[in-house]
Amino acid sequence: MVLGAARSGKQMLMLLCVIVLLVLVSLVVVLTRGASKPLDVHSPAGVVQGYVTAVVNGDEDTARKFLTDVDDKRCDGYESVAPERNIRVALVRTTQHEATADVVVSISYSNVSGPFGSPEYANEESFELDRVAGTWRISSAPWPLLVCADEGFKP
């Protein structure tokens, strides 16, 4: 009877070691995967990536450098608000023509409040870009990431 208990204890110890090893490997993978790879800054997707990074970091001046000089009418009548901080943006597709481009992204929002945990939802939005003097510039950004020329972040 004692022999069976010793064997069972060794099996439990081995199982525990395997579980600990899997947890450690998972942590290493999550912590070392790093940030997204920077895209070519001269491509429409790279311009959108630079713009989104600036917006999420709250850097209005850098974000404005990615925009055309055309005023977005959606900025009229809005007060400045801080950008969403709990968002993730993923590239869906890019459609590029001679002088224009559309970059579609998926914007995921997470809300850490509420009684049932952290709900998340996502929707696809589109950036419109124009080639200005050989450089891609954003002519229209989706409202969650909209920066207005003179007045800061807008909804």
C-alpha positions in Angstrom: 0.0 0.0 0.0 2.8 2.4 0.8 4.5 1.6 -2.6 1.4 2.9 -4.4 1.3 6.1 -2.4 4.9 6.8 -3.2 4.3 6.2 -6.9 1.3 8.5 -6.8 3.3 11.2 -5.1 6.1 11.1 -7.7 3.5 11.3 -10.5 1.9 14.4 -8.8 5.3 16.0 -8.5 6.1 15.4 -12.1 2.8 16.8 -13.2 3.4 19.9 -11.0 6.8 20.3 -12.6 5.4 20.1 -16.1 2.7 22.7 -15.2 5.3 25.1 -13.8 7.5 24.6 -16.9 4.6 25.4 -19.2 3.7 28.5 -17.2 7.3 29.7 -17.4 7.5 29.1 -21.1 4.3 31.0 -21.6 5.5 34.0 -19.6 8.7 34.1 -21.6 6.8 34.0 -24.9 4.4 36.8 -23.8 7.1 39.1 -22.4 9.6 38.7 -25.3 7.3 39.1 -28.3 7.8 42.8 -28.3 6.2 45.6 -30.2 4.9 45.5 -33.7 7.4 45.6 -36.5 7.8 49.2 -37.9 6.4 49.4 -41.5 8.1 51.4 -44.3 7.5 55.1 -43.4 7.1 55.9 -47.1 4.2 53.5 -47.6 0.5 54.3 -46.8 0.4 51.6 -44.1 3.7 53.0 -42.6 2.2 56.5 -42.5 -0.9 55.3 -40.7 1.3 53.3 -38.2 3.3 56.4 -37.4 0.2 58.6 -37.1 -1.6 56.0 -34.8 1.5 55.7 -32.6 1.7 59.4 -32.2 -2.1 59.7 -31.4 -2.0 56.9 -28.8 1.1 58.4 -27.2 -0.7 61.8 -27.0 1.9 63.5 -29.3 -0.3 65.9 -31.3 2.5 67.7 -33.0 4.0 64.5 -34.5 0.5 63.2 -35.5 -0.2 66.4 -37.4 3.0 65.9 -39.5 1.2 62.9 -41.1 -1.8 64.9 -42.2 -2.6 66.9 -45.3 -3.3 70.6 -45.0 -7.0 70.1 -45.7 -9.2 70.9 -42.7 -11.4 68.1 -41.6 -15.0 69.4 -41.2 -15.6 66.9 -38.4 -13.4 69.1 -36.2 -15.8 72.0 -36.3 -17.7 72.5 -33.0 -16.0 69.9 -31.0 -14.0 70.4 -27.8 -10.7 68.7 -27.3 -10.7 65.3 -25.6 -7.9 62.9 -24.8 -7.5 60.0 -27.1 -8.7 56.5 -26.2 -5.9 54.8 -24.2 -7.3 51.3 -24.1 -7.2 50.6 -27.8 -5.3 48.3 -30.2 -5.0 49.0 -33.9 -4.3 46.2 -36.4 -3.7 46.6 -40.1 -6.5 44.8 -42.2 -5.6 45.8 -45.7 -4.2 48.6 -47.9 -5.5 49.6 -51.3 -3.0 51.8 -53.1 -3.5 53.8 -56.4 -1.4 56.3 -58.2 -2.3 59.3 -56.0 -4.6 57.9 -53.3 -4.7 55.1 -50.9 -7.1 53.6 -48.4 -5.8 51.8 -45.3 -8.3 49.8 -43.3 -7.6 49.0 -39.7 -9.3 47.1 -37.0 -9.6 49.2 -33.8 -10.2 47.1 -30.6 -11.4 48.8 -27.5 -11.2 47.3 -24.0 -13.1 48.5 -21.0 -11.6 47.3 -17.7 -14.6 48.5 -15.7 -17.8 46.6 -15.0 -18.8 43.7 -12.9 -18.0 40.9 -15.4 -14.4 41.6 -16.3 -12.9 43.2 -19.3 -15.2 43.4 -22.3 -13.6 44.1 -25.7 -15.1 45.1 -29.0 -13.7 46.0 -32.4 -14.7 47.6 -35.6 -13.0 48.3 -38.9 -12.2 51.9 -39.8 -10.6 53.5 -42.9 -7.9 56.1 -43.4 -7.8 58.0 -46.7 -4.4 59.1 -47.9 -3.3 61.4 -50.7 0.1 61.6 -52.3 1.3 65.2 -51.7 4.6 66.1 -53.4 5.6 62.5 -53.5 4.8 61.8 -49.9 1.8 60.0 -48.5 -0.3 62.1 -46.2 -3.6 61.3 -44.3 -6.5 63.3 -45.7 -9.2 61.6 -43.5 -8.8 59.7 -40.3 -11.5 57.8 -38.4 -13.0 59.6 -35.5 -11.5 57.5 -32.7 -8.1 58.6 -33.9 -8.9 62.0 -35.3 -6.5 64.9 -34.7 -7.5 68.3 -35.8 -5.2 70.9 -37.2 -5.3 73.6 -34.6 -7.4 72.3 -31.7 -6.0 68.9 -30.6 -7.7 65.6 -30.3 -11.4 65.3 -31.3 -14.0 62.6 -31.1 
